[in-house]
């Protein structure tokens, strides 16, 4: 078997609006409107640069059933470039772009294959007259697919390398709707060598052994819950059939969250300086990419008084947007969140011999206890796993749970020390 490469992406959500932006300037707005398209262009360029044999697109190419014509034209434009370079594209449709949604009557390049929604199709990939792989896929015929589609996949005996392409929820991921639910065991039984999955927006390798199971994640974050680098996978298949997936960032605008502890911030000047330092730090982290960030002030200190004044945070936000939002690359402050408390001598309280001291010591111990975090997550599952919860709430990451724990701890401490003040 001759080595080859392919790329795997998913959840492009082309022409999707950025959410959570309440006030914006024209230049930033234009960059955000173009973000999903620029990201797709980066994926196309990556395929050309690495001379991949084909590109896998694991569902949700568009953002809604009523696909915009602009999104369809831009998608076709990118795939045409790949086709002209002899690169195949394989596409399945997911819950955001099912087969029964509105389609424009466009002519697609011959090198592009859209999988049907009525059965699993198997398409051969040829190089120099020899079949190097088979790609198996199935699209969503409608949006609300609740049956296990993975069990329909079966490897052909003549497949030199078998790839399954599917939009699905593996293992009951509670952060997303349970569309086409399945287990890693279901995926393993199919006989595939590689599973290219979509639907879950955080990129992840669920298995590195045969079969290699990979969620590409969405290549462009679109709101504060989709933080950090987003991208696709470049997969190298060796002569023996072993594949090595490598994550490559492709996002054109990055979402970030940064916390500022107000301990030591003695006045308004220090607050402004700390916020500006955050923006500078973010600009360095993104290495030339524009960013949308949320700044969270935490902790206790004299700065709490200023941050609690009516209008102070709004003025600070506007100032940062005017200065940092007009630089290149821009850092746009989506929101400043204040989770601060008045200054208290925590060390003195913790070293005491009363109930408050016990409360502080136990809280510090439990905060970083993984078993305790799992217990909190288990108790919250009643909310997040409910029908309404899945529709409106994003599953909390460990850092977010710790932040909520810190906020609850701070509120309890305020109540416990109110009489002393």
C-alpha positions in Angstrom: 0.0 0.0 0.0 1.4 3.4 -1.0 1.3 6.1 1.6 -1.2 9.0 1.1 -2.7 11.9 3.0 -6.3 13.2 3.4 -7.9 16.1 5.4 -10.9 15.8 7.7 -13.2 18.7 8.6 -16.7 19.1 9.8 -19.3 21.7 11.1 -18.2 24.5 8.8 -21.5 26.3 9.4 -20.8 28.6 6.4 -22.3 32.1 6.7 -23.1 31.6 10.4 -23.3 34.9 12.3 -21.1 35.4 15.3 -23.2 35.6 18.5 -22.7 37.7 21.6 -21.5 40.8 19.9 -23.7 43.7 21.1 -21.8 46.7 19.8 -19.4 46.6 16.9 -17.5 48.7 14.5 -17.7 48.4 10.8 -14.2 46.9 10.2 -14.6 44.3 12.9 -18.1 43.4 11.8 -16.9 42.7 8.2 -14.1 40.4 9.5 -16.6 38.5 11.6 -19.1 38.2 8.7 -16.3 36.7 6.6 -14.8 34.5 9.3 -16.4 31.1 8.3 -15.6 31.7 4.7 -12.0 32.7 5.3 -11.6 29.6 7.5 -12.9 27.3 4.7 -10.5 29.0 2.3 -7.7 28.1 4.8 -8.8 24.4 4.7 -8.7 24.4 0.9 -5.2 26.0 0.9 -4.1 23.3 3.4 -5.3 20.6 1.1 -3.5 22.1 -1.8 -0.3 22.7 0.1 -0.1 19.1 1.4 -1.3 17.6 -1.9 -3.9 15.4 -0.1 -5.7 12.7 -2.0 -9.1 13.9 -0.7 -11.0 16.0 1.8 -13.7 14.6 4.1 -16.5 16.9 5.2 -18.5 15.4 8.1 -21.7 17.3 8.0 -23.2 20.7 8.8 -21.6 22.5 5.9 -24.2 25.2 6.3 -25.8 26.8 9.3 -29.5 26.1 8.8 -31.9 24.2 6.6 -32.5 27.3 4.6 -29.0 27.4 3.2 -27.9 30.8 1.9 -27.0 30.9 -1.8 -23.9 32.8 -0.8 -22.7 29.9 1.4 -23.4 27.4 -1.3 -21.5 29.4 -3.9 -18.5 29.9 -1.7 -18.5 26.2 -0.8 -18.6 25.3 -4.5 -15.8 27.8 -5.3 -13.5 26.1 -2.8 -14.3 22.6 -4.0 -13.7 23.6 -7.6 -10.2 24.6 -6.7 -9.6 21.2 -5.1 -11.2 19.4 -8.1 -8.9 21.3 -10.5 -5.9 20.1 -8.5 -7.2 16.5 -8.8 -8.3 16.4 -5.1 -11.6 14.6 -4.3 -14.1 15.8 -1.8 -16.6 13.6 0.1 -19.5 15.3 1.9 -22.2 14.0 4.3 -25.0 16.2 5.5 -25.9 16.6 9.2 -28.7 18.0 11.3 -28.1 21.6 10.2 -28.1 20.8 6.5 -30.2 17.7 6.0 -31.1 16.3 2.6 -34.7 17.7 2.8 -33.5 21.3 3.2 -33.6 24.0 0.5 -30.9 23.6 -2.1 -29.9 25.9 -5.0 -29.8 24.3 -8.4 -26.0 24.4 -8.7 -23.7 22.3 -10.8 -20.9 20.7 -8.7 -17.5 19.6 -9.8 -17.2 16.0 -10.9 -14.6 15.3 -8.2 -17.2 16.1 -5.4 -19.4 13.3 -4.0 -22.4 14.0 -1.8 -23.6 10.9 0.1 -27.3 10.0 0.0 -29.6 9.8 2.9 -31.2 6.5 2.3 -28.3 4.1 2.7 -24.6 3.8 3.2 -22.7 4.3 0.0 -19.2 3.2 -0.7 -17.0 5.2 -3.1 -13.5 4.1 -4.2 -10.5 6.5 -4.3 -8.0 5.8 -7.0 -4.4 6.9 -7.4 -2.4 6.0 -10.6 -5.1 3.5 -11.6 -5.1 1.7 -8.2 -7.8 1.8 -5.5 -6.1 3.2 -2.3 -9.2 3.5 -0.1 -12.9 3.2 0.1 -15.0 6.0 1.7 -18.3 5.0 3.3 -20.9 7.6 4.2 -24.5 8.4 4.8 -26.2 11.8 5.1 -29.2 12.8 7.2 -32.4 12.6 5.2 -34.0 14.9 7.7 -32.9 17.0 10.7 -34.1 14.9 13.6 -32.3 11.6 13.2 -32.4 9.6 16.4 -31.5 6.1 15.1 -28.1 4.6 15.2 -26.6 5.0 11.7 -23.2 3.6 12.6 -24.6 0.0 12.7 -25.4 0.4 9.0 -21.7 0.6 8.1 -19.9 -2.6 7.0 -16.4 -2.8 5.4 -16.1 -4.5 2.1 -13.7 -7.4 1.9 -11.7 -5.7 -0.9 -11.2 -2.3 0.9 -7.4 -1.6 1.1 -8.2 1.2 3.6 -11.7 1.9 4.9 -13.0 5.3 6.0 -16.4 5.9 7.6 -17.8 9.4 7.3 -20.7 10.3 9.7 -22.4 13.1 11.6 -23.2 11.6 15.0 -23.2 11.7 18.8 -20.8 9.1 20.2 -21.3 7.9 23.8 -24.1 10.3 24.6 -22.1 13.5 24.6 -24.4 15.7 26.6 -23.1 18.9 25.1 -24.9 18.2 21.8 -28.3 16.8 20.7 -28.2 13.0 20.6 -28.6 12.8 16.8 -27.5 9.5 15.3 -26.4 8.2 18.7 -23.8 5.4 18.8 -20.9 4.0 20.8 -17.3 3.5 20.0 -18.0 -0.2 20.0 -20.6 0.3 17.2 -17.9 2.2 15.3 -15.3 -0.6 15.9 -17.6 -3.4 14.7 -17.9 -1.8 11.3 -14.4 -2.8 10.3 -13.4 0.8 9.4 -9.8 1.9 9.7 -10.7 5.6 10.2 -13.9 7.3 11.3 -14.2 10.9 10.3 -16.9 12.3 12.5 -18.8 15.6 12.8 -21.5 17.1 15.2 -19.4 17.7 18.4 -17.6 21.1 18.1 -14.6 20.3 20.2 -11.9 18.5 18.3 -11.0 15.1 19.8 -9.3 11.8 19.0 -11.5 9.2 20.6 -9.3 6.3 19.6 -5.8 6.2 18.1 -5.8 2.4 17.5 -7.8 0.7 14.8 -10.2 2.1 14.1 -8.9 5.7 14.6 -11.9 7.7 15.6 -11.7 11.5 15.3 -14.0 14.4 15.8 -12.7 17.3 13.7 -14.6 19.9 15.7 -15.7 23.1 14.1 -12.9 24.9 12.3 -14.1 28.4 13.4 -15.4 29.3 16.8 -18.6 31.4 16.8 -19.4 32.3 20.4 -17.9 32.4 23.9 -18.4 28.6 24.5 -16.2 27.8 21.5 -12.8 29.0 22.9 -9.3 28.5 21.7 -7.8 27.1 18.5 -10.2 25.6 16.0 -9.2 23.7 12.9 -9.2 20.4 11.0 -7.1 17.2 10.8 -4.4 16.3 8.4 -4.2 12.5 8.3 -1.2 10.6 7.0 -1.7 6.9 6.1 1.4 4.8 6.0 2.4 1.9 3.8 1.1 -0.6 6.5 -2.3 1.2 6.8 -1.5 2.9 10.1 -2.9 6.5 10.1 -1.6 9.5 12.0 -4.0 12.4 12.5 -2.6 15.8 13.2 -4.7 18.8 14.3 -4.0 22.0 12.4 -5.6 25.3 13.4 -7.5 27.0 10.6 -9.6 29.6 12.4 -9.5 33.2 11.1 -10.8 34.8 14.3 -10.3 33.2 17.7 -12.4 33.4 20.8 -10.6 33.6 24.2 -11.5 34.0 27.8 -9.0 35.6 30.3 -9.3 36.1 34.0 -7.8 39.0 36.0 -7.4 38.6 39.7 -7.9 42.1 41.3 -5.6 41.4 44.3 -3.0 44.1 44.1 -5.0 46.5 41.9 -5.2 49.5 44.1 -6.9 52.1 41.8 -8.7 52.8 38.5 -5.4 53.2 36.7 -4.3 49.7 37.7 -7.6 48.3 36.5 -7.3 49.9 33.1 -3.7 48.8 32.8 -4.6 45.2 33.7 -7.3 45.0 31.1 -4.9 46.4 28.5 -2.3 43.8 29.5 -4.9 41.1 28.9 -5.5 42.4 25.3 -1.8 42.5 24.6 -1.3 39.0 26.0 -4.1 37.7 23.8 -2.6 39.4 20.7 0.6 37.5 21.4 -1.1 34.2 22.0 -3.0 34.3 18.7 0.2 35.0 16.7 -1.3 37.4 14.3 -5.0 36.3 14.4 -7.7 38.7 15.4 -9.5 37.7 18.5 -12.8 38.2 20.3 -12.3 38.0 24.1 -14.2 38.0 27.3 -12.4 39.5 30.3 -13.4 38.2 33.8 -12.3 40.1 36.9 -12.1 37.8 39.9 -10.9 37.8 43.5 -11.1 40.3 46.3 -9.5 43.7 46.6 -10.0 47.5 46.6 -10.7 47.4 42.9 -14.1 45.8 43.6 -15.4 49.2 44.7 -14.7 50.8 41.2 -15.8 47.8 39.2 -19.1 47.9 41.1 -19.8 51.5 40.2 -22.7 52.0 37.7 -21.2 52.7 34.3 -17.6 51.9 35.1 -17.5 48.5 33.3 -19.4 50.0 30.3 -16.9 52.8 30.0 -13.9 50.4 30.3 -15.4 48.1 27.6 -16.0 51.0 25.2 -12.5 52.3 25.8 -10.9 48.9 25.1 -13.0 48.5 22.0 -12.0 51.9 20.7 -8.3 51.2 21.2 -7.7 47.5 20.9 -10.5 47.0 18.3 -8.8 49.4 15.9 -5.4 47.8 16.0 -4.2 45.1 13.6 -4.8 42.3 14.5 -7.8 43.5 16.5 -8.7 42.2 20.0 -12.4 42.8 20.4 -13.7 42.8 23.9 -17.0 41.0 23.7 -17.8 41.5 27.4 -16.2 42.4 30.7 -17.6 40.1 33.5 -17.2 41.1 37.1 -17.0 38.3 39.7 -15.2 40.2 42.4 -15.8 40.8 46.1 -14.7 43.4 48.7 -11.3 43.1 50.3 -11.1 40.7 53.2 -8.0 39.3 55.0 -8.6 35.7 53.8 -5.4 34.4 55.4 -6.4 35.7 58.8 -9.9 34.1 58.4 -8.5 30.8 57.2 -6.1 30.6 60.2 -8.9 31.1 62.7 -10.6 28.5 64.8 -14.2 29.1 63.9 -16.8 27.9 61.3 -15.5 30.5 58.7 -12.0 29.0 58.9 -13.3 25.5 58.4 -15.4 26.7 55.5 -12.4 28.2 53.7 -10.1 25.2 54.3 -12.6 22.7 53.1 -13.5 24.8 50.1 -9.9 25.1 49.0 -9.4 21.3 49.3 -12.6 20.4 47.4 -12.1 22.9 44.5 -9.3 20.9 42.9 -10.6 17.5 43.8 -11.5 15.6 40.6 -14.0 13.4 42.4 -15.8 16.5 43.7 -15.9 18.0 40.2 -17.4 14.7 38.9 -20.0 14.9 41.7 -21.0 18.4 40.8 -21.2 17.4 37.1 -23.4 14.4 38.0 -25.8 16.6 40.0 -26.0 19.2 37.2 -26.8 16.4 34.6 -30.4 16.6 35.7 -30.5 20.1 34.2 -28.1 19.7 31.2 -29.5 16.4 30.1 -33.1 17.6 30.1 -34.8 18.4 26.8 -34.8 22.2 27.4 -31.3 22.0 28.9 -29.8 20.5 25.8 -31.5 23.1 23.6 -30.4 26.2 25.6 -27.3 25.3 27.7 -23.8 24.4 26.8 -22.1 21.7 28.9 -19.7 23.2 31.4 -16.0 22.5 31.2 -14.0 21.9 34.4 -12.6 25.5 34.5 -16.2 26.8 34.2 -17.4 24.6 37.1 -14.5 25.9 39.2 -15.4 29.5 38.3 -19.0 28.8 39.5 -17.6 27.2 42.6 -15.4 30.2 43.3 -18.4 32.6 42.8 -20.6 30.5 45.2 -17.7 30.3 47.7 -17.3 34.1 47.6 -21.0 34.7 48.1 -21.1 32.4 51.1 -18.1 34.1 52.5 -19.7 37.5 52.1 -22.8 36.3 54.0 -20.7 34.6 56.7 -18.6 37.8 57.3 -21.4 40.3 56.9 -22.0 40.7 60.6 -18.3 41.2 61.3 -18.2 44.1 58.8 
